[in-house]
């Protein structure tokens, strides 16, 4: 079960929303993260300078950590910012990082940076998504790729996986539906392993429920596997396009929203795709 906890922002009174599970004890959360990283108490002790004996007492609830220790342990374990806030709240401390709406003026510089990436990548497709894969922005190349997608799938809280796999989305034109479906399932399951958010669980079930549509029936007709990355193969009026993606994120973010932004950039896998995108409308 998740809940929205209004916790005090650092030095500013209440107003920082932290989405967390109905909070277990800090020790249980710490143990979960340590085991997820496959570290023994001794190994974590060596990395952080906290004695293994004290770590054991913290994990079993016989000792309480300081705020500084929580942050040091979270850093060593590579815990994402949202979950670092949850660790702090579980230890009865105020969150360290704000979570700002993407369209808030305080993130104007971040949006400008993202906008530059989108613009410079055009005419190749590029999209910006949040941790759920919800579309926040996209460039002209992505708009052209999604021509014919049901407008309802691109309005409101549009989701990239849904736009790709829904029968009203790209699905009828996908030439390797099952591969793309598995790609999205893997991403969503990785996210669920981090925060076990019910919205992610619901998306996993939704994505699993989609079935191939169209003449190709989800199969790619004899193309050799890509040596670079899983391809997206889609039939368009400009011919059959074959692409792979890279994902850009912010380095050393100081805001939860910024830490969870992903800019997905599409690149051509063959000359035909490269030439098709070079032909601007």
C-alpha positions in Angstrom: 0.0 0.0 0.0 1.3 3.5 -0.8 0.5 6.7 0.9 1.3 10.4 0.2 3.2 11.7 3.3 3.4 15.4 3.7 6.8 15.7 5.4 8.7 18.8 6.4 11.1 20.1 3.7 14.7 20.8 4.8 14.5 23.9 6.9 11.2 25.1 5.5 8.2 23.5 7.4 5.7 21.2 5.8 5.1 20.9 2.1 7.4 18.3 0.6 5.3 15.3 -0.7 7.0 12.0 -0.4 5.3 9.0 -1.9 6.2 5.9 0.1 4.9 2.6 1.1 3.0 2.4 4.4 6.3 2.8 6.2 8.1 -0.2 7.6 10.8 0.3 10.2 13.9 2.0 8.9 15.9 -1.2 9.7 13.7 -3.3 7.5 14.1 -0.9 4.6 17.8 -0.8 5.0 18.1 -4.5 5.0 15.9 -4.7 1.8 18.3 -2.3 0.0 21.4 -4.1 1.3 20.1 -7.4 0.1 19.0 -6.0 -3.2 22.6 -4.8 -3.7 23.9 -8.2 -2.6 26.1 -6.8 0.1 26.8 -8.3 3.5 26.7 -6.2 6.6 30.5 -6.4 6.7 30.8 -5.2 3.1 28.5 -2.3 3.7 30.4 -1.5 6.9 33.7 -1.3 4.9 32.1 1.0 2.4 30.6 3.4 4.9 32.7 3.3 8.0 29.7 2.2 10.1 30.6 -0.9 12.2 28.9 -4.2 11.2 27.8 -4.6 14.8 26.0 -1.2 14.7 24.5 -2.0 11.3 23.1 -5.2 12.7 21.5 -3.2 15.6 20.0 -0.7 13.3 18.5 -3.3 11.0 16.9 -5.1 14.0 15.6 -1.9 15.5 17.8 -2.0 18.6 19.6 1.2 17.5 18.5 4.3 15.7 20.6 5.9 12.9 21.6 9.6 12.7 20.4 11.6 9.7 24.0 11.7 8.5 24.2 7.9 8.7 21.0 7.4 6.7 22.4 9.6 3.9 25.8 7.9 4.0 24.2 4.4 3.8 21.8 5.5 1.0 24.7 6.9 -1.0 26.7 3.7 -0.6 23.7 1.6 -1.6 22.9 3.7 -4.7 19.4 4.4 -3.5 17.4 6.7 -5.8 16.4 10.1 -4.4 12.7 9.3 -3.9 13.6 6.2 -1.9 16.3 8.2 0.0 13.6 10.5 1.2 11.5 7.5 2.2 14.5 6.2 4.2 14.8 9.5 6.0 11.1 9.6 6.8 11.2 6.0 8.1 14.0 7.1 10.4 11.8 10.1 11.5 13.8 12.8 9.7 12.6 15.4 7.2 13.2 14.6 3.5 16.3 16.0 1.9 15.1 16.4 -1.7 12.1 18.3 -3.1 9.8 16.9 -5.7 8.9 19.7 -8.1 6.3 19.5 -10.9 8.0 19.2 -14.3 6.3 22.4 -15.6 7.1 24.4 -12.5 9.2 27.6 -13.1 11.9 26.2 -10.7 12.7 23.5 -13.3 12.8 25.9 -16.2 16.6 25.4 -16.7 16.1 21.6 -16.8 13.3 21.9 -19.3 15.5 24.2 -21.5 18.2 21.6 -21.5 15.8 18.9 -22.4 14.3 21.1 -25.1 17.7 21.6 -26.7 18.2 17.8 -26.8 14.8 17.3 -28.4 15.3 20.1 -31.0 18.8 19.1 -32.0 17.8 15.4 -32.3 15.0 16.3 -34.8 14.2 14.9 -37.4 15.0 11.7 -35.4 12.4 10.9 -32.7 13.0 11.8 -29.1 10.7 11.7 -26.1 10.8 12.7 -22.4 9.3 10.4 -19.9 8.9 10.2 -16.1 9.5 7.1 -13.9 6.2 5.5 -15.1 7.0 6.1 -18.7 4.4 8.9 -19.0 5.1 11.2 -21.9 6.1 14.7 -20.7 7.4 16.1 -24.1 8.5 14.9 -27.5 9.9 16.4 -30.7 8.7 16.6 -34.3 10.3 13.3 -35.2 8.4 11.5 -32.5 5.2 13.2 -33.6 5.7 12.0 -37.1 6.5 8.4 -35.9 3.2 8.5 -33.9 1.1 9.7 -36.8 -2.1 7.6 -36.9 -2.0 6.8 -33.2 -5.4 7.4 -31.5 -5.3 11.0 -30.2 -6.9 9.7 -26.9 -3.7 7.7 -26.3 -1.6 10.9 -26.5 -3.8 13.2 -24.5 -3.8 13.7 -20.7 -1.4 11.4 -18.9 -0.1 9.7 -22.1 2.1 6.6 -21.5 4.8 5.5 -23.9 4.2 1.8 -23.5 0.5 2.2 -24.0 1.0 4.4 -27.1 3.3 1.7 -28.5 1.4 -1.5 -27.7 -2.3 -0.5 -27.5 -4.3 -1.6 -30.6 -5.1 2.0 -31.2 -1.4 2.9 -31.0 1.7 1.8 -32.9 0.8 -1.9 -32.4 -0.8 -2.5 -35.8 2.5 -1.3 -37.4 5.0 -2.9 -35.1 7.0 -5.6 -36.9 8.5 -7.0 -33.7 5.6 -6.6 -31.2 6.7 -9.3 -28.7 10.3 -7.9 -28.5 9.0 -4.4 -27.8 6.5 -5.7 -25.3 9.2 -7.5 -23.4 11.4 -4.4 -23.5 8.6 -2.4 -21.8 7.9 -5.2 -19.3 11.5 -5.4 -18.3 11.7 -1.6 -17.7 8.5 -1.6 -15.7 9.5 -4.6 -13.6 12.8 -2.9 -12.8 10.9 0.2 -11.6 8.5 -1.9 -9.6 11.5 -3.6 -7.9 12.6 -0.1 -6.7 9.3 1.2 -5.2 6.6 -1.4 -5.6 4.2 1.4 -6.7 0.7 0.1 -7.5 0.6 2.2 -10.6 3.6 0.4 -11.9 2.1 -3.0 -11.0 -1.1 -2.0 -12.9 1.0 -1.0 -16.0 2.8 -4.3 -15.9 -0.5 -6.2 -16.1 -1.8 -3.8 -18.8 1.3 -4.2 -20.9 1.2 -8.0 -20.5 -2.4 -8.1 -21.7 -1.7 -6.6 -25.1 -1.7 -9.0 -28.1 -0.1 -8.5 -31.5 -2.3 -7.1 -34.2 -1.8 -6.7 -37.9 -0.4 -8.8 -40.7 3.0 -9.5 -39.0 1.3 -11.0 -35.9 4.2 -9.7 -33.8 6.9 -11.4 -35.8 9.8 -9.8 -37.6 10.1 -11.5 -41.0 13.6 -12.8 -41.1 15.7 -9.8 -40.2 19.1 -10.5 -38.6 19.3 -9.6 -34.9 20.7 -6.1 -34.2 24.3 -6.3 -32.8 23.8 -3.0 -31.0 20.5 -3.1 -29.1 16.9 -4.3 -29.2 15.4 -2.7 -32.3 12.1 -1.0 -32.8 10.8 -2.1 -36.2 7.7 -0.2 -37.5 5.9 0.0 -40.8 5.3 3.5 -42.0 4.3 5.3 -45.2 8.0 6.0 -45.6 8.8 2.3 -45.5 9.8 -0.1 -42.8 11.9 1.7 -40.2 14.4 0.1 -37.9 15.7 2.0 -34.8 17.4 1.6 -31.5 17.3 3.9 -28.5 19.6 5.5 -26.0 18.5 7.0 -22.7 19.9 10.3 -21.3 19.5 11.3 -17.7 20.6 14.2 -15.5 23.9 13.8 -13.6 23.9 14.5 -9.9 20.3 15.7 -9.7 19.1 17.5 -6.6 15.3 17.2 -7.2 13.3 13.9 -7.2 11.5 14.8 -10.5 14.7 15.7 -12.3 16.3 12.4 -11.0 13.5 10.4 -12.6 13.5 12.2 -16.0 14.6 10.1 -19.0 15.2 11.4 -22.5 14.9 8.5 -24.9 16.6 9.2 -28.3 15.9 7.1 -31.3 18.6 6.3 -33.9 18.5 4.6 -37.3 19.8 1.0 -37.5 20.1 1.0 -41.3 20.5 3.3 -44.3 16.9 3.1 -45.3 15.7 4.4 -41.9 18.4 7.1 -41.9 17.3 8.3 -45.4 13.6 8.2 -44.4 14.1 10.5 -41.4 16.4 12.8 -43.4 13.4 13.6 -45.6 11.8 16.3 -43.6 8.1 16.9 -44.4 
